Every structure is written in structure tokens, then in C-alpha cells.
Amino acid sequence: MQRHVRDTFVKQSRYQNYRSRAAFKLIEINDRYRLLKPGMIVIECGAAPGSWTQVIVECLHLKPPDCHKTGAVIALDKADFAPIPGAICLPKTDFTSHISQAKILSALNDRKADLILSDMSPNVSGQHDYDHEHQGNFLAKIFNGNQTEKLVKDLSRIFENVRQVKPEASRLDSTELFILATGFKGRHNNEEIL
């Protein structure tokens, strides 16, 4: 608890009205790789409590009431979370269920995602993957381990560039890192991607 209270990013998140310190992870990654641009369609999986959603809304310049005419962020999580102005929030939504996938497709309104983001964390272990538009990008948190290189190799088959990113806002003693994959090559027929 003391570590959390003294944490620079925790203090900064309170000062800047972000819901958690995780906002600074996305800010750093975006500053480095310029992923978020106005007009993009972004799906954020595992959005609760919403700090990444807040950053996405800022970067995409999504301001109600006309915020979804060009770009959009669709933020979903199995957990409940408070709405974020400028975002399409889908709390209590499991993206693996067919009902939830129909909600996401409805929110996309015949558009395709430019970027799928995730700051999800599995309880002990877990897998989450999602398909997106040709030339799209993918950013997800993982925990570095003996399967990391295999994941990078597998993603390199379907993305032009794959990087491992460790933002300064990640704790030094954490194995947390992010996989940034850009330039989705697309699928051919119904082939298995991974």
C-alpha cells in the first residue's frame, strides 16, 4: 500500500484526473509510436476502470455530442465501469460471447477497427486475441515468460512489425510488457491466423 501511495504515476494520475496510473503507459507508448490519430476507430478490450479510454478520447479529439461521426472508441470490459464522455462504453461485456460481439459490431456501424488495444491482465493465465482490419495495429499487455518469443514470432507472420515495449510507467520489478504489432497483413480465406 505504501508503494502505491508514494508512486509518482499514482500521484500524477490523481492530479490529471485519470482513473488510474495506467494512463501514462498508453501516453508513453503513443508518444513513441503515434498510434492514436483523430478519425480512427479504436476498440479497447479490458477498459475498466477507464484511464486508457480517457487517453484515447483525448487523442482522437472525441467530444460529445458529435464525437462519433468520424472516429470512435468502443471500450468494453467484463467488469462494470463508469461511462466516459466521448466513448462508446460497454461495461459488463465479455467480448468472447456472441451477444457481446453483436453489440461491438453494432457499435462499429459497418466500420472496421484501425486499432485494437488491451491493458487486460489475466488472473493467473489467459489468452485473448481479436481480428482486425488489413493494415490495422494491435497493442496488448502480456507478462514476459517462456512463450513471449513464440508469440512475437507468431505475430510476425501476420503483422509487418512486432515490438516488445516496456514503458517507464511499468514497475521495474514487473514482468509486464506490451506487444505492439503494426501493419496487419490480413487473412486469406478462412485460414487459421495463429
N, C-alpha and C positions, 0 to 999 in steps of 0.2 A: 504494500500500500504506500509506504514511504517513497519507493522508487517512482510510483505513478504520480504522486503529489509533486515531487521535485522535477519531473520530466519537463524539459523545455518545450517539447511539442504539445504536451497536455496544456501547459500554460498558454502557449500561443493559440491553440485551438479555442480555448475559452475567450481569449482576448478578441479573436477574429470571428467569433460566433459560429465556429464549425462544431458539428455534433461530436466529433472525435479527432484524435491526433492523426488518424489515417488519412485525413485530407492532405496532409503535407507529403505523403508518399506519392499520391497521384499528381500533386502540383509539381514535385521534383521530376517525376518521370515525364510529365507533359512538357515542362520547361526544356528538358533534354531532348525529347524526341518529337515534339509538336504533333501529338496525336489528335488533340481536340480542336476542331475548327468550326466556326459558325456554319450552319446548314447541314451538319452531319446528323445521321440517325444513329443513336447510341443505345445499346441495351446493356444495362448493368445488372448482373446477377449477384445476389447476396448483398443487396443495397443497405440493409439496416446497419447502423442507425441512420445513415443518410449523408455522411460527410463527403463521400465521393460524389454523390448525386449533387450536392451543393456546388462542388467544384465544377462538375460537368455543366450544370446550368449556367454558371458564371462564364465559362469558356465558350459555350455555344450561344451566349447572349440571349437566353430564353427568358423573356419577360411576359407574364400574363397581360392581357388575355389573348394576344395574337401569337403566342410563342411557338405554336406547332405548325405554322404554315410552311416553313422550310425545314428546319431541323427539329429534333426531338430527343429526349432521353426517356427511356422506359426503364424504370427502376423497380425491381422485384426482389422479394425475399420471402422465405418461409415464415419468418418472424413478422410480427406486427411492427410498423414504424409510422411515425407521424408524416403527413404529406409535406412535400417540399414545393413551394411555388415555382412554377415553370417546368415541373417534371410530371410525367405520367407515372404515378406511383401505384404499384400493385402489391400491397402487403398481403401476408398470408398466402403467398403464391409459390407453389412448387413447380418450377419450370419443366420438370420431368413428366408432369401429368398432362394428359391430352386436353383437359379442360383449361389448364393454365396456358398451354401452347396456343389454344384458340384465342384466349384473351390477348396474348402477345401479338398474334397475327392481326387481330382486330385493331390493336393499338398502332401497329405498323401501317395500317391503312394502305395496303398494296405497295409499300416502300420496302427496300431492303436495308439491312443494317450495314453501316460503314465500319462500326467498331463495336466489339463486344468486350466489356470489362468485367472483371470479377475480383473482389477482395474477400472472397469467401474463405472460410477456414474450416476444414473438416474437423469433426470431433476427435477422431483418432486417425482415421484414414478415409479416403473418399475420392471419387472421380467425378469430374464434371466437364463435359465438352459440348460444344454447340456449333452448328454450321452457320456460315455467314457468306455474304456477297463476295463474288470474284473481286480480287484486289483489295478486299477488306483486311482488317487488322484484328489482333487478338491480344489481350493483356490479362493475365491471371496470376494470382498468388499461388505459390507452391512452397513446400518445405524441402530444402535441399537434402537429397539422400541418394541411395544407390540406384534409383530409377531416373534421376534427373537427366543424365546424359542420353538415356534411351528416349525420354520424352523430347528432348531437344532434337535428336536425330529424326524421330518420327514426325515432328512438326516441320522439320526442314524439307520433308518430302512434299508438303502441301503449302508451305509459305516460302517466299523468296528469301526472307531474312528472319533469323531467330536469334534473340539475345537473352541472356540472363542479366537481370538488373537488380541491384541491391541499393535502394535509396538510403540516404543518410538518416532519414526518419525511422528506418527499421532499427530495432535494437541490435547492438553489435553481437550479443550472445544468442541471438535468434537465428535459426536456420531458414527463416522466411526469406524468400526472394521472389521476384516476379519474372515470368516468362513473357517477353514481348515478341510477337510474331507479326511481321508485316508482309503485305503482298500476297494474299491468299490466291493460290493458283487455280482454284475451282475443282469441281468434281467432273468425272466423265461417267455418264450413265448413272448407275446406282452402285458404283464400286465402294468398297469399304475405304474409309479415309485413313483410319489408324488401326 
